[in-house]
Amino acid sequence: MIKKMIITIILILMSSSAIDESVYAIESTGTISVVSFDGMGYMDTQRYKNKGVMKNLEELERKSAYATNFITVTPSLTAPSHAAMATGAGPAKTGIVSNSFHSTGEKVKDDQSGFSQTLGVTPIWKEARNQGKVTATVAFPDSNPDNASAATYAVYSGGTLADAKLHDLKFTSIDDQRIETLSSGGVGVKEAVIALNIKNIPSKELYVLVTDEKEPAIYLSTDKKELGQQVSTKDWIAVDLDLPDTESTGFYVKLKGDVDNLETLKLFQGTVMGSIYKGPDGFAETISSEFGFYPSPDEIDAFKEGDITRKEYEQVSERFTDWVTEVSLFIKEQYTPDLLFYYYPHLDNELHNFLLIDPAQPGFDMKTFNKNEGYVRWAFQQADQAIGRINSALTPNDHLLIVSDHGVEPIHTRLSPNKVLEEAGLLVKNENGTIDASKTKAYAEASGTIAHIYVNLKGREKRGIVKPEEFEAVKSQIVEIFKDSTLFSSFSFNPSDTGVPAFRLLLGKKDFAYSYPLVPKFSTHSQSSFQPYEKVWEKGMPEYDGMANDNSGDIYLSAASGYLMGKDARTAIEPTEELGSHGGDPTRPRLRPILYAYGPKVKTGELSERISMIDIAPSVYELLGIPAPEFVEGSSIWGRR
């Protein structure tokens, strides 16, 4: 017996010595998890806690430190906020000045995504890895492992390879080897062929086969020679694609209609997604084997177009939320990282589309309010369920930060800075409606409620046309245009609905106020006291210093509460379709994010002192017990009260 024990111990020691210690925590003292819920603002979270929706968060709060005076960076957008969260530095250093922006030296309107660019300074998961820690990221913004700053283990979206589509199915009879594989002979089979139109692989097809029986069987295949898997109209079906030069690719489908009446049968093909799984040998294969391809986070367009039901739409979102949770907790348990970042986008998506709480918003009535309130409530319930699972997986040595990037404000009106520039003759379009770089002096890159305006400067921009000696004059002209309070004098809310209540709305720093009906309508009545732009900043102004980067515009526009910056529109101002947004002054109450921190090194209770998004990374560096880099601008929050 003793001899067997000795042999077992020797084998264990031999096995452990073969493990690459650089990719496993040598002596696990717990994992520090930073979990971001996009758009989960402090005010809305408090509202749903009061409604009894956030029971798991309330349980976590009782044993955590929680912030009541937490703000993000300017602009209060997803990409800049997460870049600040991950680095401890603001947009001037990270270079992520918006969700989309123009980089110096590029042609006018060649915009960059704030989610795909390499950060200007090192994120904490790479810095900690450089200092001997094991780190991991799952779906976290700005953590693409194909960039230079990858974690030890990384799971990221490989992007959309084909958009979702509802396909009509046209069936024709077949007579080939697939019939022979059916258990009963003599069964007729009909087939419908669907072209998937996958990026760079246009010939890929999906085959739906239905047997001619009293109780028809349905089969689904990506190979014309194979019968495929048997499916039903009740369930979502995962379809894996074996594509060249991709790690793991796939999508979900849902059959809709009556299989007994093939003319009614349709197939909803969800968004085809690529996957990026990067880590030490075997990691990508393990994640792909255990969890499959990176699923689509939502199918909002399909729901709005009526291609899928609300229940089906929720199932898509729930699937992604569960997938992120399961992958993250699997990595936490199996690879015991010192540091783990992961991310949930569904709340932000729901608030952008369904946040209807301000009577000034188009379409506001109690029926629509109650319907949308139910949608948003569901999204907060989903977040709370995820928090419950995360909380249940904590060990005594673990630390957990539940954080969001920003809150969301209700929107009633969309502005188009580019339309304003076009009407001023500074932006010129071709006959096909695209910007003509050879004639355009300036254009705006809008995201959420802010916009960067770039002057097409000769010698700086590719094919720039504004001479250096004209630069200041063009900039001044733009500033004066957007400072003009009569800019939108042709727009007003129609005051004809005198039978409904009116209320007072404050716009911008000048505190303009006026009343208008409960349900706004749009017309050409004059309205002089109207200033939708809250701030117009230029490079060189002290307020602009936090974004002074080659990626930032020469002028920065920030809209007043309730206004969205549109990229393209027929008019300078119009009713909004998007009901919630963000990007403006991060101190505005509805834009403030949440922060809960738990662990053996964290003192519980309220953190009432002002905390900034750039304070998250230095706080995590302290928990890790490693020094923060010199570029970090924030400071640790531990000990603050």
Secondary structure as UniProt FT lines:
FT   HELIX           2..17
FT   TURN            21..22
FT   STRAND          32..37
FT   TURN            38..39
FT   HELIX           42..50
FT   TURN            51..52
FT   HELIX           55..61
FT   TURN            62..63
FT   STRAND          65..67
FT   STRAND          70..71
FT   HELIX           78..87
FT   HELIX           91..94
FT   STRAND          100..102
FT   TURN            104..105
FT   TURN            108..109
FT   STRAND          111..113
FT   TURN            114..116
FT   HELIX           124..130
FT   TURN            131..132
FT   STRAND          135..138
FT   TURN            141..142
FT   TURN            145..146
FT   STRAND          153..162
FT   STRAND          165..168
FT   STRAND          172..174
FT   HELIX           177..180
FT   TURN            185..186
FT   STRAND          188..195
FT   TURN            199..200
FT   TURN            202..203
FT   STRAND          205..212
FT   STRAND          218..221
FT   TURN            224..225
FT   STRAND          229..231
FT   STRAND          236..241
FT   TURN            244..245
FT   STRAND          249..256
FT   TURN            259..260
FT   HELIX           262..264
FT   STRAND          266..269
FT   STRAND          272..278
FT   TURN            281..282
FT   HELIX           283..291
FT   HELIX           300..304
FT   TURN            305..306
FT   HELIX           310..335
FT   STRAND          339..344
FT   HELIX           346..354
FT   TURN            359..360
FT   TURN            362..363
FT   HELIX           366..392
FT   TURN            396..397
FT   STRAND          399..403
FT   STRAND          409..410
FT   STRAND          413..415
FT   HELIX           417..423
FT   TURN            424..425
FT   TURN            431..432
FT   TURN            437..439
FT   STRAND          442..447
FT   TURN            448..449
FT   STRAND          450..455
FT   STRAND          457..458
FT   TURN            459..460
FT   STRAND          461..462
FT   HELIX           468..470
FT   HELIX           471..483
FT   TURN            485..490
FT   STRAND          492..493
FT   TURN            495..496
FT   TURN            498..499
FT   STRAND          502..507
FT   TURN            508..511
FT   STRAND          512..517
FT   STRAND          522..523
FT   STRAND          533..538
FT   TURN            539..540
FT   HELIX           542..547
FT   TURN            550..551
FT   STRAND          555..559
FT   TURN            561..562
FT   STRAND          563..565
FT   STRAND          573..575
FT   STRAND          580..581
FT   TURN            586..587
FT   HELIX           589..591
FT   STRAND          595..598
FT   TURN            600..601
FT   STRAND          605..607
FT   STRAND          611..612
FT   HELIX           613..615
FT   HELIX           616..624
FT   TURN            630..631
FT   TURN            638..639
//
